[in-house]
């Protein structure tokens, strides 16, 4: 673990965990608001799902820009701005009178705000934890589980006491805590040293120039410093990754995984509603997902760090099992099958989140992780955006949720195939090098 003084990295780990509690806990609990919006505005399932889907889409789509801005300015500043935008979008949503305006306030404004926070949360943690990086990422993802357990009941209670508008107003105030947590984040040394070196180079050249002409020292300082920044500016994307077959295979696998995963947050409430279950039952399902997330993701992180099974094979097997369960669920109606399915959602397909940076570090260096993570987030943003509306539109066309489950399961199976066959597309020389490095790392960790 890399430290910037004492145990402060753990403080930042707690801060990022709290931020994911608020962001993902709220996004995953939108299903409670989804049912209320359907009843309040009397709209179609697919059209209403656009609201949360757009918010989630932007949450991932602006990840590259959020990471880039965090490097240029600071993680702290970017996250504080994001927290305020998240609050503003929810605050305005409490006063709109048409469902279409929710697309702008919650979908766009809050989505942009959450996107400025979510991706940097995972990026900054990677710089402070080396040996137990997977466990640290699992702890950040633990926040999503805690939020998914607590927020459904919080949403339901607030709606019961204050109505839809009052509940959204209270939730917007809660979102401001993101700004408080963001104030605790420090800039990693790996990203700040290049700025210091630029300043040192600028000062040294300015001193040499000042020996020749002291009267123009100030002007030359500014010119020289700006020149060095332009020459050494880090790129927003590493598009060279698109020439690596492994990156493309991983991108397809993660795109399919996230499509199948996020569609469940429309499928489960919709399927339960058709079977006559009420909001309390739906809140139970969502809380079960969050509760399993709390236990499963740290455990999966420990499994990944153990190096007993390659990370690629673990996630491949998990999404295959999740796809099979999604396909067979429509033949098992009732409360308890949905409970079992809710448990499986986080144990199997939901575990893929923590494997994104871990697998990316196999094909790129740590210093390039922000750009690689951002490019991957940009790739998976599209399936995030269409997953929930697609599930709703399939339901509108077929009249029930069965085919929506089957399509989701088939996409999850495709993701599993991508992860499992990835070594076929990897150059043999590079594959041997990675295997050697993995074995040496395992031996060092066992010492």
QUIZI-V354367 format. One record per pair of residues at least 6 apart in sequence whose ideal C-beta (glycine too) atoms are under 6 Angstrom apart, sorted by the first residue. I is the first residue (numbers start at 1). GAP is how many residues later the second one is. Records with the same first field share a line. If there is no record, write none. Layout:
I: GAP ; GAP
This chain:
1: 128
2: 126
3: 6
4: 182
9: 119
11: 173
12: 173
15: 166 ; 169
16: 105 ; 109 ; 124
17: 123 ; 126
18: 163
19: 98 ; 102 ; 159 ; 162
20: 101 ; 120 ; 123 ; 124
21: 122 ; 125 ; 126
22: 156
23: 91 ; 95
24: 120 ; 123
25: 122 ; 123 ; 126
26: 125
27: 29
28: 120 ; 237
29: 122 ; 123 ; 126
30: 22
31: 234 ; 238
32: 120 ; 123 ; 124
36: 128
37: 11
38: 10
41: 58
43: 56
45: 347 ; 350
46: 343 ; 346 ; 347 ; 350
49: 217 ; 339 ; 340 ; 343
50: 339
51: 51 ; 52 ; 55 ; 56
53: 332 ; 335 ; 336
54: 53
55: 51 ; 52 ; 55 ; 56
56: 328
57: 324 ; 327 ; 328
58: 53 ; 54 ; 57
59: 52 ; 55 ; 56 ; 59
60: 317 ; 320 ; 321 ; 324
61: 320
62: 53
63: 56 ; 311 ; 314
64: 310 ; 314
66: 12 ; 49 ; 50 ; 53 ; 54
67: 52 ; 56 ; 303 ; 307
68: 168
69: 9
70: 8 ; 50
71: 120
74: 113
75: 45 ; 49 ; 110
76: 106 ; 109
78: 38
79: 38 ; 103
80: 99 ; 102
81: 35
82: 31 ; 34 ; 35
83: 95 ; 96 ; 99
85: 24 ; 27 ; 28
86: 24 ; 27 ; 28 ; 89
87: 85 ; 88 ; 89
88: 21
89: 16 ; 17 ; 20 ; 21
90: 20 ; 78 ; 81 ; 82 ; 85
91: 81
92: 13
93: 9 ; 12 ; 13 ; 75
94: 71 ; 74 ; 75
96: 9
117: 61
119: 258
123: 247 ; 250
125: 11 ; 15
126: 231 ; 243
127: 61 ; 63
129: 7
134: 167 ; 170 ; 171 ; 224
135: 166 ; 170
137: 217
138: 159 ; 160 ; 163 ; 216
141: 156 ; 212 ; 213
142: 152 ; 155 ; 156
144: 149
145: 145 ; 148 ; 149
146: 148
148: 141 ; 142 ; 145
149: 138 ; 141 ; 142
152: 131 ; 134 ; 135
153: 130
156: 123 ; 127
158: 9 ; 12
159: 8
198: 30 ; 31
201: 27
202: 22 ; 23 ; 26
205: 19
206: 14 ; 15 ; 18
209: 11
210: 7
237: 134 ; 138
238: 130 ; 133
241: 6 ; 131
244: 119
245: 180
246: 117 ; 176 ; 180
247: 116
249: 169 ; 173 ; 176
250: 109
251: 128
252: 166
253: 162 ; 165 ; 166
254: 126
255: 124 ; 125 ; 128
256: 155 ; 158 ; 159
257: 62 ; 95 ; 158
258: 122 ; 125 ; 126
259: 124 ; 128 ; 152
260: 89 ; 148 ; 151 ; 152
261: 88 ; 89
262: 122 ; 125
263: 124 ; 125 ; 128 ; 145
264: 81
266: 122 ; 125 ; 126
267: 124 ; 134 ; 137 ; 138
268: 17
269: 13
270: 131
271: 130
272: 9 ; 10
285: 53 ; 57
288: 54
289: 53 ; 56 ; 57
292: 51 ; 54 ; 55
293: 53
296: 50 ; 51
300: 51
304: 7
307: 135
311: 44 ; 47
312: 107 ; 110
315: 37 ; 40 ; 104
316: 100 ; 103 ; 104
318: 30 ; 33
319: 30 ; 93 ; 96 ; 97
320: 96
321: 27
322: 26 ; 27 ; 90
323: 86 ; 89 ; 90
325: 19
326: 79 ; 82 ; 83
327: 79 ; 82
329: 12 ; 76
330: 72 ; 75
349: 63
356: 20
357: 16
360: 12
364: 8
391: 13
394: 9 ; 10
395: 6 ; 9
